[in-house]
Amino acid sequence: MDSCPLVKNILLLDSEGRRVAVKYFSDDWATQGAKLAYEKSVFMKTLKTNARTEAEISMFDGFVVVYKFVNDLHFFVTAGEEENELILSSVLQGFFDAVALLLRNDVEKQIALENLDLILLCIDEIVDRGIILETDADTIAGKVATNGVDGSVPFSEQTISQALATAREHLARSLLK
């Protein structure tokens, strides 16, 4: 496990620092209050930066934070200070690109909230218990949008309603396990 990079959390916050979708993979923030305080502080520290064209990397409270802002959404990936920034950057880019694919390039808070199930499934496909599983956006979006069991229509050929129905079905199946 020493050579396997680990992600501490993936955050998707709005332009005011409020949660849209977050997932923690570490006990570094033991309470809900600690998590909210971390989110607020990392948001405030990065607020004045210009991370709109490409991802930025920052050290914050002993963690490496890679982040990117798009419209009214702020994407963050946090890991320990010993982790490779390029790997974290590929996780962030894969997350952002997969979300953009799933939201049909309409990456805005309202659309993200309407498709929160897809975004949470996206995070689950990228990282499991801190271990990076996938960074390719097409693969991530494809796994989220299809259930893979019945050989259904590829994601790129699905209508929005087909993709949503497939994602809901996948979510329901994963919750019942």
Sine and cosine of phi, psi and omega as CSV:
sin_phi,cos_phi,sin_psi,cos_psi,sin_omega,cos_omega
0.00,0.00,-0.28,0.96,-0.04,-1.00
-0.90,0.43,-0.50,0.87,-0.03,-1.00
-1.00,-0.04,-0.08,1.00,-0.02,-1.00
-1.00,-0.03,0.89,-0.46,0.00,-1.00
-0.91,0.41,0.63,-0.78,-0.02,-1.00
-0.87,-0.49,0.68,-0.73,0.05,-1.00
-0.99,-0.12,0.70,-0.71,0.01,-1.00
-1.00,0.08,-0.65,0.76,0.04,-1.00
-0.30,-0.95,0.32,-0.95,0.16,-0.99
-0.81,-0.59,0.80,-0.59,-0.06,-1.00
-0.85,-0.53,0.65,-0.76,0.18,-0.98
-0.80,-0.60,0.95,-0.31,-0.05,-1.00
-0.91,-0.41,0.38,-0.93,0.06,-1.00
-1.00,0.07,-0.06,-1.00,-0.08,-1.00
-0.95,0.31,-0.07,1.00,0.07,-1.00
-0.93,-0.37,0.10,0.99,0.05,-1.00
1.00,0.07,0.18,0.98,0.03,-1.00
-1.00,0.02,0.47,-0.88,-0.02,-1.00
-0.90,0.43,0.68,-0.74,0.25,-0.97
-0.93,-0.36,-0.82,0.58,0.08,-1.00
-0.50,-0.87,0.79,-0.61,0.04,-1.00
-0.67,-0.74,0.49,-0.87,0.07,-1.00
-0.54,-0.84,0.80,-0.60,0.01,-1.00
-0.96,-0.26,0.67,-0.75,-0.01,-1.00
-0.87,-0.49,0.25,0.97,-0.11,-0.99
-0.61,-0.79,0.43,-0.90,0.05,-1.00
-1.00,-0.04,0.25,0.97,0.02,-1.00
-0.88,0.47,-0.44,0.90,0.06,-1.00
-0.87,-0.49,1.00,-0.07,-0.19,-0.98
-0.96,0.28,-0.52,0.86,-0.08,-1.00
-0.91,-0.41,0.29,-0.96,0.07,-1.00
-0.87,0.49,-0.63,0.77,0.03,-1.00
-0.89,0.46,-0.64,0.77,0.03,-1.00
-0.91,0.41,-0.64,0.77,0.04,-1.00
-0.90,0.44,-0.73,0.69,0.01,-1.00
-0.90,0.44,-0.63,0.77,0.02,-1.00
-0.91,0.43,-0.66,0.75,0.03,-1.00
-0.89,0.46,-0.72,0.69,-0.01,-1.00
-0.86,0.51,-0.69,0.72,0.00,-1.00
-0.90,0.44,-0.70,0.72,-0.05,-1.00
-0.94,0.34,-0.65,0.76,0.03,-1.00
-0.93,0.37,-0.57,0.82,0.06,-1.00
-0.90,0.44,-0.73,0.68,-0.02,-1.00
-0.90,0.43,-0.63,0.78,-0.02,-1.00
-0.92,0.39,-0.58,0.81,-0.07,-1.00
-1.00,-0.08,-0.10,1.00,-0.11,-0.99
-0.85,0.53,-0.64,0.77,-0.09,-1.00
-1.00,0.10,-0.02,1.00,-0.01,-1.00
-1.00,0.08,0.27,-0.96,0.02,-1.00
-0.93,-0.37,0.98,0.21,-0.04,-1.00
-0.98,-0.20,0.65,0.76,-0.05,-1.00
-1.00,-0.03,-0.56,0.83,-0.05,-1.00
-1.00,0.07,-0.61,0.79,0.05,-1.00
-0.51,-0.86,0.22,-0.98,-0.07,-1.00
-0.93,0.38,0.55,-0.83,0.08,-1.00
-0.93,-0.36,0.43,-0.90,0.01,-1.00
-0.82,-0.57,0.70,-0.72,-0.02,-1.00
-0.59,-0.80,0.49,-0.87,0.17,-0.99
-0.99,-0.10,0.71,-0.70,-0.05,-1.00
-0.51,-0.86,0.89,-0.45,0.01,-1.00
0.78,0.62,0.64,0.77,0.02,-1.00
0.99,0.14,0.20,0.98,0.01,-1.00
-0.85,-0.53,0.48,-0.88,0.17,-0.99
-1.00,-0.02,0.79,-0.61,0.02,-1.00
-0.86,-0.51,0.83,-0.55,0.08,-1.00
-0.94,-0.35,0.75,-0.67,-0.12,-0.99
-0.55,-0.84,0.35,-0.94,-0.01,-1.00
-0.46,-0.89,0.62,-0.78,0.02,-1.00
-0.92,-0.39,0.71,-0.71,0.06,-1.00
-0.67,-0.75,0.86,-0.51,-0.05,-1.00
0.79,0.62,-0.88,-0.48,-0.02,-1.00
-0.96,-0.27,0.40,0.92,0.03,-1.00
-0.86,-0.51,0.62,-0.79,0.02,-1.00
-0.86,-0.51,0.88,-0.48,-0.03,-1.00
-0.99,-0.17,0.75,-0.66,0.00,-1.00
-0.72,-0.69,0.61,-0.80,0.18,-0.98
-0.77,-0.64,0.79,-0.61,-0.04,-1.00
-0.89,-0.46,0.62,-0.78,0.07,-1.00
-0.53,-0.85,0.12,-0.99,0.05,-1.00
-0.91,0.41,0.36,-0.93,-0.08,-1.00
-0.91,0.41,-0.28,0.96,0.01,-1.00
-1.00,0.06,-0.11,0.99,-0.07,-1.00
-0.98,0.19,0.43,-0.90,-0.03,-1.00
-0.97,0.23,0.83,-0.55,-0.05,-1.00
-0.91,0.41,-0.53,0.85,0.00,-1.00
-0.93,0.37,-0.62,0.78,0.05,-1.00
-0.91,0.41,-0.69,0.72,0.03,-1.00
-0.89,0.45,-0.61,0.79,0.04,-1.00
-0.90,0.44,-0.61,0.79,0.04,-1.00
-0.93,0.36,-0.54,0.84,0.09,-1.00
-0.90,0.43,-0.74,0.68,0.01,-1.00
-0.87,0.49,-0.73,0.68,-0.02,-1.00
-0.90,0.43,-0.64,0.77,0.05,-1.00
-0.89,0.46,-0.66,0.75,0.05,-1.00
-0.89,0.46,-0.77,0.64,-0.01,-1.00
-0.88,0.48,-0.75,0.66,-0.04,-1.00
-0.90,0.44,-0.62,0.78,0.04,-1.00
-0.91,0.41,-0.67,0.74,0.05,-1.00
-0.89,0.46,-0.68,0.73,0.02,-1.00
-0.88,0.48,-0.66,0.75,0.05,-1.00
-0.89,0.46,-0.73,0.68,-0.04,-1.00
-0.92,0.39,-0.52,0.85,0.00,-1.00
-1.00,-0.09,0.18,0.98,0.02,-1.00
0.83,0.56,0.71,0.70,0.02,-1.00
0.88,0.48,0.27,0.96,0.07,-1.00
-0.97,-0.23,0.93,0.37,-0.12,-0.99
-1.00,0.08,1.00,0.01,0.03,-1.00
-0.65,-0.76,0.36,-0.93,-0.09,-1.00
-0.84,0.54,-0.75,0.66,-0.06,-1.00
-0.87,0.49,-0.70,0.71,0.02,-1.00
-0.92,0.40,-0.63,0.77,0.03,-1.00
-0.89,0.46,-0.67,0.74,0.02,-1.00
-0.91,0.41,-0.60,0.80,0.03,-1.00
-0.92,0.38,-0.42,0.91,-0.03,-1.00
-0.88,-0.47,0.57,0.82,-0.06,-1.00
-0.85,0.52,-0.59,0.81,0.02,-1.00
-0.87,0.50,-0.64,0.77,0.02,-1.00
-0.92,0.38,-0.63,0.77,-0.01,-1.00
-0.92,0.38,-0.67,0.74,0.03,-1.00
-0.91,0.41,-0.63,0.78,0.09,-1.00
-0.90,0.44,-0.59,0.81,0.04,-1.00
-0.87,0.49,-0.74,0.68,0.03,-1.00
-0.87,0.49,-0.66,0.75,0.01,-1.00
-0.90,0.44,-0.54,0.84,0.02,-1.00
-0.97,0.25,-0.42,0.91,-0.04,-1.00
-0.99,0.12,-0.74,0.68,-0.11,-0.99
-0.73,-0.68,0.68,-0.73,0.10,-1.00
-0.78,-0.62,0.88,-0.47,-0.02,-1.00
0.79,0.61,0.56,0.83,0.04,-1.00
1.00,-0.05,-0.27,0.96,-0.03,-1.00
-1.00,0.04,0.77,-0.63,-0.01,-1.00
-0.96,0.27,0.85,-0.53,-0.01,-1.00
-0.99,-0.16,-0.62,0.78,-0.13,-0.99
-0.42,-0.91,0.61,-0.80,0.08,-1.00
-0.80,-0.60,-0.09,1.00,0.01,-1.00
-0.99,0.17,0.88,-0.48,-0.10,-0.99
-0.87,0.48,-0.65,0.76,-0.01,-1.00
-0.90,0.44,-0.66,0.75,0.01,-1.00
-0.91,0.40,-0.70,0.71,0.00,-1.00
-0.88,0.48,-0.78,0.63,-0.02,-1.00
-0.89,0.45,-0.61,0.79,0.02,-1.00
-0.90,0.44,-0.67,0.75,0.03,-1.00
-0.92,0.39,-0.61,0.79,0.00,-1.00
-0.94,0.35,-0.65,0.76,-0.13,-0.99
-0.99,0.12,-0.30,0.95,0.01,-1.00
-0.84,-0.54,0.44,-0.90,0.02,-1.00
-1.00,0.01,-0.18,0.98,0.13,-0.99
0.94,0.34,-0.12,0.99,-0.07,-1.00
-1.00,-0.04,-0.67,0.74,-0.11,-0.99
-0.99,-0.13,0.17,0.99,0.01,-1.00
0.89,0.45,0.64,0.77,-0.06,-1.00
-0.93,0.38,0.05,-1.00,-0.05,-1.00
-0.87,0.50,0.70,-0.72,0.05,-1.00
-0.85,0.53,0.49,-0.87,-0.07,-1.00
-0.81,0.59,-0.67,0.74,-0.07,-1.00
-0.91,0.42,-0.31,0.95,-0.02,-1.00
-0.96,-0.27,0.04,1.00,-0.02,-1.00
-1.00,0.09,0.50,-0.86,0.17,-0.99
-0.98,0.19,0.22,-0.98,0.00,-1.00
-0.87,0.50,-0.68,0.73,-0.02,-1.00
-0.92,0.40,-0.59,0.80,0.06,-1.00
-0.91,0.42,-0.69,0.72,-0.01,-1.00
-0.89,0.45,-0.68,0.73,0.01,-1.00
-0.91,0.41,-0.68,0.73,0.01,-1.00
-0.89,0.45,-0.66,0.75,0.02,-1.00
-0.91,0.42,-0.68,0.73,0.01,-1.00
-0.90,0.43,-0.66,0.75,0.02,-1.00
-0.89,0.46,-0.66,0.76,0.03,-1.00
-0.89,0.46,-0.69,0.72,0.02,-1.00
-0.90,0.44,-0.66,0.75,0.03,-1.00
-0.90,0.44,-0.71,0.70,0.00,-1.00
-0.88,0.48,-0.68,0.73,0.03,-1.00
-0.89,0.45,-0.65,0.76,-0.01,-1.00
-0.94,0.34,-0.50,0.87,0.04,-1.00
-0.96,0.27,-0.48,0.88,-0.02,-1.00
-0.99,0.16,-0.25,0.97,-0.01,-1.00
-0.94,0.33,0.00,0.00,0.00,0.00
